[in-house]
């Protein structure tokens, strides 16, 4: 498959959504990280549904991704009151 078709396939399967919240560089980066987290969790769930991953493997992988997202949130210094 050539690069053009792969890009179209990825855009169809993993549609990025435009960020509409309060713009700050930190919020924009966190939103991108959150969308990536969501896509990866969906992929892992599908793998478990197809019995390619065990429930334990899925749990561990999603937990690892959650820890990365939490670290991103803290590192970016996003105020919890600002996100509500």
Secondary structure, 3 states (H helix, E strand, C coil): CCHHHHHHHHHHHCCCCCCCCCCCHHHHHHHHHHHHHHHHHHHHHHHHHCCCCCHHHHHHHHHHHHHHHHHHHHHHCCCHHHHC
